[in-house]
Amino acid sequence: MNAPERLTLSGIRAAIIDLDGTMLHTAPDFHVAVNRMRADLTLDPLDIGTITHFVGKGTENLMRRVLGVDYGPEEVERHFPAALASYEKHYHAINGDYSSVYPGVREGLEALKSKGLRLACVTNKPISFAVPLLDKAGLRPYFDLVYGGDSLPKKKPDPYPLLKVCQDFGLQPAQVVAIGDSSNDAQAARAAGCKVLNVPYGYNHGEPIHNVDSDGIVSTLLDAAHLISA
């Protein structure tokens, strides 16, 4: 649902914010790294729209989806180790070079911090990619915690990473809001008992964000901050 102007999320003391498709437009990075990997495997390049639809459930899922364009399940698994190694090499080499910070993100983070909220970044991106990317974008100092898709035993849409942040911050889930661009974020937040806001400009596996069960859709992170009453 859209967030009406009257909506206020009260009693919120922390925000858990997604990375790809929420704070940073990273699809161009994925596009470059995936197609360099595909070239190594002598496969034809994929367009950025196709690759973007595969983003959001972690690197291993991304690799299987891009290999699945050409191969059946058994062949996907046979080529998977080489594809993953190639992709990780190429992604590390270009991480953040083709990405950009979405409008309203820096202002939104500043506004959330000015309200006294603690901030965590929880992403399904591997932590070895996530932290350097946040550093390159100049966003790392805003966050008390950063968890990647391989930091914990489970990743979104499982609620575990969000519950771990609540535990780390010493807060009840009802005191925490998750902000993201996809059903992964909303499902994890609902299962954890957190509030959730979605932004409409991200990836969401190619599905309309309006179909996702959330507490509201906000145009930017700054708009999200305006709805939160600590």
C-alpha positions in Angstrom: 0.0 0.0 0.0 1.1 3.6 -0.4 2.0 5.5 2.7 -0.6 8.2 3.4 0.8 11.5 4.6 -0.9 10.9 7.9 1.0 7.7 8.5 3.4 7.9 11.4 5.5 5.0 12.7 5.8 5.8 16.4 8.1 4.3 19.1 10.7 3.4 16.5 14.3 3.4 17.8 16.2 1.7 15.0 16.0 1.1 11.2 17.3 -1.9 9.3 18.1 -0.8 5.7 18.7 -2.9 2.6 21.6 -2.1 0.3 21.1 -3.1 -3.4 18.0 -1.4 -4.9 17.4 0.5 -1.7 20.4 2.7 -1.1 22.5 2.0 -4.1 21.7 1.3 -7.8 24.1 -1.6 -8.2 22.5 -3.3 -11.3 25.2 -1.8 -13.6 27.9 -3.5 -11.4 26.0 -6.9 -11.6 25.7 -6.4 -15.4 29.4 -5.9 -15.9 30.6 -8.7 -13.5 28.0 -11.3 -14.7 28.8 -10.7 -18.4 32.5 -10.9 -17.7 31.9 -14.2 -16.0 29.7 -15.4 -18.9 32.5 -14.4 -21.3 34.9 -16.6 -19.3 32.5 -19.5 -19.8 32.0 -18.6 -23.5 28.4 -17.7 -23.0 26.6 -14.8 -24.7 26.0 -11.6 -22.6 22.7 -10.9 -20.9 20.9 -7.6 -20.9 20.7 -5.6 -17.7 17.0 -6.1 -17.3 17.3 -9.9 -17.2 20.2 -9.8 -14.7 18.3 -7.3 -12.5 15.4 -9.7 -12.2 17.7 -12.3 -10.7 19.1 -10.0 -8.0 18.1 -10.1 -4.3 18.5 -13.6 -3.0 22.2 -13.8 -2.7 25.2 -14.5 -5.0 24.7 -18.2 -5.2 21.1 -17.8 -6.4 22.2 -15.1 -8.9 24.8 -17.5 -10.4 22.3 -20.3 -10.7 19.8 -18.1 -12.4 22.2 -16.6 -14.9 23.5 -20.1 -15.7 19.9 -21.4 -15.9 19.4 -19.2 -19.0 21.6 -21.6 -20.9 21.7 -24.9 -19.0 19.4 -27.4 -17.3 19.7 -28.1 -13.6 22.4 -30.7 -13.7 24.6 -28.6 -16.1 24.0 -25.5 -13.9 25.5 -27.4 -10.9 28.4 -28.6 -13.0 29.3 -25.1 -14.1 28.5 -23.4 -10.8 31.9 -23.6 -9.1 33.7 -22.1 -12.0 31.0 -19.5 -12.6 31.0 -18.4 -8.9 34.8 -18.1 -8.8 34.9 -16.1 -12.0 32.0 -13.8 -10.9 33.6 -13.1 -7.5 36.9 -12.2 -9.1 35.3 -9.8 -11.6 32.9 -8.3 -9.0 35.7 -7.6 -6.5 37.6 -5.9 -9.4 34.7 -3.5 -10.2 32.7 -3.3 -7.0 31.0 0.1 -6.8 32.6 1.4 -10.0 29.3 1.5 -11.9 26.9 2.0 -9.0 25.2 5.2 -7.8 23.5 6.4 -4.6 19.8 6.8 -5.1 18.3 10.3 -4.5 17.3 11.0 -0.9 19.5 8.3 0.6 22.2 10.5 2.2 19.6 13.0 3.4 17.4 10.1 4.7 20.3 8.6 6.7 21.1 12.0 8.1 17.5 12.5 9.1 17.2 9.1 10.7 20.4 9.7 12.7 19.2 13.1 13.8 16.1 11.5 15.2 18.4 9.3 17.4 17.8 6.1 15.6 20.4 3.4 15.4 21.0 2.0 11.9 21.9 -1.4 10.6 22.5 -2.4 7.0 21.2 -6.0 6.3 21.8 -7.2 2.8 22.0 -10.6 1.0 25.1 -9.4 -0.7 28.3 -11.2 0.6 29.9 -9.1 3.4 33.2 -8.9 1.5 31.3 -7.0 -1.2 28.9 -5.1 1.0 31.4 -3.3 3.3 33.7 -2.1 0.5 30.7 -0.9 -1.4 29.4 1.1 1.6 32.9 2.5 2.1 33.2 3.6 -1.5 29.8 5.3 -1.5 30.6 7.1 1.8 27.7 5.4 3.6 29.5 3.1 6.0 29.8 5.6 8.9 26.0 5.8 9.3 25.7 2.2 10.3 26.3 0.6 13.7 26.0 -2.8 12.2 26.4 -4.3 8.7 25.4 -7.9 8.0 25.9 -9.6 4.7 24.2 -12.7 3.2 27.0 -14.9 4.5 27.5 -13.2 7.9 24.8 -15.3 9.7 23.3 -18.8 9.4 20.3 -17.5 7.5 19.5 -14.7 5.1 16.4 -12.7 4.1 13.5 -13.5 3.6 14.2 -15.5 6.8 13.6 -13.2 9.8 16.8 -14.3 11.5 19.1 -11.4 10.4 16.5 -8.9 11.5 16.0 -10.6 14.9 19.7 -10.7 15.3 19.9 -6.9 14.9 17.1 -6.4 17.4 19.0 -8.6 19.8 22.3 -6.7 19.2 20.5 -3.3 19.7 18.6 -4.6 22.8 15.3 -3.6 21.2 11.9 -5.3 20.7 11.1 -6.0 17.0 8.1 -3.5 17.3 10.7 -0.8 18.0 12.5 -1.5 14.7 11.5 -0.6 11.1 13.0 -2.4 8.0 13.3 -0.4 4.8 13.9 -2.2 1.5 13.0 -2.6 -2.1 11.7 -6.1 -2.2 9.4 -8.9 -0.9 12.5 -10.3 0.8 12.6 -7.3 3.1 8.9 -7.3 3.8 8.6 -11.0 4.4 11.6 -11.0 6.8 10.2 -8.0 8.7 6.7 -9.4 9.0 8.0 -12.7 10.3 10.3 -10.9 12.8 7.5 -8.6 14.0 9.1 -5.4 12.7 7.5 -2.6 10.8 8.4 -2.4 7.1 8.5 0.4 4.5 9.3 -0.3 0.8 10.8 2.0 -1.8 9.4 1.7 -5.4 12.5 2.2 -7.5 14.4 -1.0 -6.7 14.5 -4.5 -8.1 12.1 -6.8 -6.3 12.8 -9.7 -8.7 10.9 -7.9 -11.5 7.6 -7.9 -9.6 5.5 -4.8 -8.8 6.3 -3.5 -5.3 2.6 -2.6 -4.8 1.8 -6.3 -4.5 4.1 -6.6 -1.4 2.5 -6.6 2.1 4.2 -3.6 3.9 3.2 -0.7 6.1 3.7 1.7 3.2 5.6 2.7 0.1 7.9 5.7 0.4 9.4 7.6 -2.5 12.8 8.0 -0.9 14.7 7.2 2.3 14.1 10.8 3.3 10.4 10.3 3.0 10.7 7.2 5.2 12.6 9.3 7.9 9.7 11.8 7.9 7.2 9.1 8.7 9.2 7.8 11.7 8.6 9.2 15.2 11.2 8.0 17.6 
